[in-house]
């Protein structure tokens, strides 16, 4: 079984009125329920922490310390928490490893417990919801990455909405303890709320972009704890906000995205299947920022979404921000090596793998895609590398109208890996 880690959690309501915390005795921060001191057997763990204590605190005018509104302990039939949310009206949401969402009223009473099911799940019960996309692993079912969760209030009714990066919404009517259908009459209001909040987050962080880049650069050499927890939480929401800019066509965010394209933050390193002397390094923000720019009808400047590293983990020099990239692409030939392609047109906008079966033979391909805009039209050049041969070669080199114009397949390819 894959080890799963559960840290202590703390979050604040938007105005700062409420604080919601989750702490485990196995993280060494509190005593066990009943006040017993943790023994060596039940002491601090490095994984699978449980026995979490949840507390809602409220700042009161004239009081230096917040008051305790309610306290609850993790129940025997619920998993440990990954994420907490609290509204300015005192509603709390616990996202657990189950996966479940647990809604807690301002009084401290659990009013709704929603089981999150994968797309292949059978019958969905009354208190369950099927996600369009989820990844099943030995560590559990993962469904929440790059989502946009938020509270919404309409008249006297409180809602909690979880919008996935694919656009699917889980809508909880907290006041009436019910799961609502996505096709609700308030959907346009939810669209407007998402646009407003995503714009506000990006605007706020763009004003601090120099500080953001300094923190991201520092994270390679300094412990994560040296970056403020609030800034980390905001940065964790950036990809979700950028997805919304593209999905809702928020043209007011264009100047913000153009600044974010230059932000460097490398998220992962893997072996390159095509350029076998190198490792492949992928940017965190840049690929989805560039895709949302295209959704707004704007050609990105062309900063590299990928880098290639040598044996000493030093980056190969590859051209970027090429104003004549399409003209250069027209000179590519199937006989070229990966290095020659990179020197001619720079790093691809998307790299993804495809496996096909022909006559019971498995064939593996790596696709390199480059997007171009000319006369208001988008096209995609795809280099289809045959991986079964040594060395890999370009089996197909073709430019066609961009298929992502009619779907969100590009966002899925960038975010679901």
N, C-alpha and C positions, 0 to 999 in steps of 0.2 A: 504494500500500500504506500502511495506517495505521502510524504509528510506534509501536513497542512499547518500553517502558522496563524495564530490568532493573537494579535497585539491588543493592548488596551486602546480604547477609542474615546474620542471626545469631539463633540460638534456643537455649534452655536446656531440659534435661530437667526434669521437675516438681520434683525434689529439688535441682536445680542441680549435680548430679554431672557431667553432660556438657554440652559446648558444641559446637554444630554451626554452622559458618560456610561461606559461599559468597562469594568475592570475585573480581572481574574486573579484569584490567589496564586495561580500557577505562573503568573508574571511577576510575583513578588511584591505587588503594590498594595494588597489588602489582605485581611484575615479571611478565613473561610467563614461560611454562614454559621452563626452562633458564636462567633468570636474566637474560635479555636485557632491556635497557631499552626501553620503548615509544618508537618513533619518532613523528614527526609524523603519519605515515600510519596507524600502529596505535595512536595515542595515545588520549586520553580521548574517548569518544563520548557523545552526548546521548541515543542510542537504540540498540537492537539490540546491546547489550553481550553479549559471549560470552567464550570461553576461561576459564570460571569454574574456580577452584580450591576444592574442598570439603575441609574439615578437621574431624575429630572430635577434640576435646580433652577430657581428663578431669582433674578436680581430685583430687589425691592428698593423703591426710592428711600433715601436716607439711611440705608443699611450697607455697611461695608462688606458683609458676607452674604452670598445668596442663600435663600432658604431652600430646604428640601421639600419638593412638592410630592414626590412619590419615590418608592424604591421597589424594585422587583428583582428576583433572582432567576437565572436561567433554569427553565423547567427540564425535567428528565427527558421529555420527548421533543426537545428542540435543540438544534445544532448551535454552535458558537457563532458569534456575529462577525460579519465582515465590514459592515457599513451602518451608520446611524444618520437619521434625518430628524429635525425638529422644526416646527413652524412657530410663527410668532403668536399663534393662539394656543400653543402647548400640545399640539398633536405630535406623536412620535412614531417613527417607522424604524423597525429593526430588520436589516437584511441579513439573514443567517445563511450558513453553509448548506442548509437542507437540500435544495435551496427553498427558502420561504421568505415572505414579507409578513411581518407581524405589526399590526397597527395598534397603538396604545393611546387611549383617550387622555385628555388633560387630567382626568381624575386618577389615572394609573391603571384603569381597567383595560384588558385586552379585548378589542372589539372585532378584530378580523385577523385571520391567519390564512394566507394564500400560498398554496403549494405551487411552485414553478415547475412545469413539465417541459420536456424536450419536444421537438417537432414530431417525433415518431410515437409519442405517447398515444395510448388508446383513448378510451372514453374520458372526458374531462368532467370532473365532478363540480358541484356547486361552488366550492371554495378552492378552485384550482384554475390555472391559466396556462395555456400552451404557448411557448415562445416559438416564433418562426425560425429562429436560429439559436442553437446551443451546442456546446462542445462537450462531449462525454469523455472523461478521462479517469485514470485511476485515482485522481484526487477529488473526483466528483463532477457534477454538471455545472459548466460555466456558461453564463448567459448575459451578464451585466456589463461587459466591457464597452466603453465609449458611449454609454447611455446618457440620457438627459432626464434625471428625476427631479420633480419639483412639486411643491404644494400650490393649490389653486383654491381661491375662495369665491363663491358666487352667492350673493345674498347671505343667507344663514347656513349655507352648506359648505363644508370643507372637503376638498378632494386631494388625493395624492396621485400623481400621474408619472408613470415610468415610460419614457419614450426610448425605444431601442435605436441603435444607429441605422437600422433598416427602415425605421419609421413606424413600426408597430407600437401601439400604446396599450399599456395596462392601466386602467382607470379605476381607482378606488374611491367610492363615495364613503368617506369616513363617518360623516354624520349619521348615515342610515346603514352603515356596515354592509355595503354591497359592492360587487364588481359590476361595472357598467360596460356596455358595448362600446367599441371604438367609435362607431357611427352615431355619435351623440350630437344633439343640436348645438352643444357648446364647443364643437371641434374647432370652429373658427376662432373662438376666444382662446382656446389652448394654443392654436397656431400663433396668435398674436403674443401670448405670454412667452412662448418659446423664443420668438424673434426678439422681443424686448430684453429678456434675460441673457440670451446669448450675446447680443450686441453690447449689453452693459458689462459682461465679464470680459469680452475681448477688448473693449475700450479701456477698462480699468487696467488690465495687464499690459496693454500696449503702451500706456503712459509710464509703466514701470519696466519697459522692455530691456533697458540697459541692466537693471537689477536682475531681471529674469535670466538674461543671457549669462551674467556673472555667476548666478547660482547654478545654472545648468553646466557651465564650464567647470565650476568648483566641484560638482558632484562626482567627477571622475577621480578626484584625489582626496576629497574630504568626506567624512561620514554624512549620511543622509540627515541625521539629527541636527546638523548645523544649519540646514535650510529651515526657515520658519514653517511650522506645521500648517498655518493658514495659507501660505504661499504654495506649499506642496499640494494642498487640497484644491486650490484654484487651478494649478497647472494640470492636475489630474482631470479637470473638466474641459480643458482647452480643445482636445480633439472632438469631443461631443459638441462643443459650441461651433467649431468649424464645419462639422457635418451639417448642422442646422443652417448655417449661412448658405451652403450650397443647396440644401433641400428646399429651403424657403425663398431662395433667390434674394437674399438681403443685400441689395446693392449698396446700401449705406455703409456696409462693412468692407467694401472693396479696398479703401486705403489702409485699413487695419490688416487685412490679409496680405497685402503687398509688403508690409513691414515684417509680418511673421514668416514670409517665405525665406528670409535670410537667417532666421534663428536656427542655430545648430544644436541638436541634441540627438546623439546616436543611441538607438534603442536596443539593437540586437546585432549579434555577429554570428554568421554561419559559414559553412564552406561553400564556395562558389562551384556550381556543377559545370559551368562552361569555361570559366577562366580558372583552371584548376590549380594554378600556382598561387592563387589568392584566396583570402577570406572575404566574405561579403558583409558589409556593414550598412545598416538601414537607418534612415533618419526617423525620429519620432513624429514630428509635426509636419515636416515639409511635404511628404507625398499627399496627404489629405488637404493641406492648404492649397497646393497647386491644383488639385482636382476641383476644389470649391471655386477657385479662380476661374477655371474653365467653365464651371456651371454658370458663372456670372458673365460668360462671354469674353473673358480676358485671357490672353496668352501669358503664362507665367514667365518670369525673367529667365528661368532655367537653371537655378541653383541645383546642384546634384542631390537627388533623392537617395542615391546609393554611393558608397565608396568601396574600393577594393584595396585590401591590405596585404602586404608582403609577409614573409615569414617572421619579420621583426615587428609586425603590427604597425608598420608605417604605411601611409596611404600612397598609392600610386598616383602620379600626377595625371589627372584626366581633365580635359577642357570642360568648362561650364559656361552658362549664360552666352551661348553662341547665337548671334543675331541671324546667321545664315545656316542654321542647323538643317532646315529642310533642303536647301541646295546641297549641303554636304551629304545628306541622307540619300539624295538621288544618285550619288556616286558609289554607294555601297555595292559590293558584289558577294555572291554566295561563297566564293573561295576565301574570303577574309577570315582571319582569326578573331577571337574575342578582343584581344589587345588592339588589333587594327581598327575594329569597329569603335571601341572606346576612344581611341585617339581621333577618329574622324568625326563622331557625332556626340561624344560624351556619354555619361551614364544614362540608362533607360529611365523612363518615367514609371514603369512598372516591370517587375520581374516576377513571374509565377510559373509553377510547374504543372504539367499535364501528363497523365498516364493513359495510354490507349492500348487496346488489345486487337491484334490482327493475326488471324490464323493461329489462335491460341498462343501467340507470342506477345509478351508485354514490351511495349515501347515507351520510353520516357523522353519527354521533351521539356525544354525550358524556353519560355516565351519572353522576349524582350520587346517592350512596346514603347514607341515614341509618338507623342501627339503633336499635331501641327494645326494651325489655323491660317487659312488663306481665303480672302474674299468673303469673310464671315462664315466659312464652312470649316468644320472640324474633320480631320482624317487621322487615322492611326496607322503607323508603320509597324508591322509585326515581324520580328525575326524569330523564326521557329528553329531552335537548335536541337538536333538529334543527339541524345545523350548516350545511346547504346554503342556508338562508335568511339574509337580512341584515335585521335582527339575528337571532341564533338565538332559537328559542322552545321552550317546553316542549310536546313532542308527546304525552307521556304522563306521568301522575302517578298512581302506584299503589303501595299498601302490600300486601305479601304475606308469608307465612311466610318466614323467612330461609333461603335455599337453602344457605348455607355450613354449616348444621347437619349436612348429609348429605355434605359433601365438604370438601376443603381449597382450594376455588376462591378464597375470599377471600384466603388467604395467598398463593396464586399471583398474584392480581391486584396485591397489595401489593409482592411481592418480585421479580416477573419483569417488570421494565420497563426 
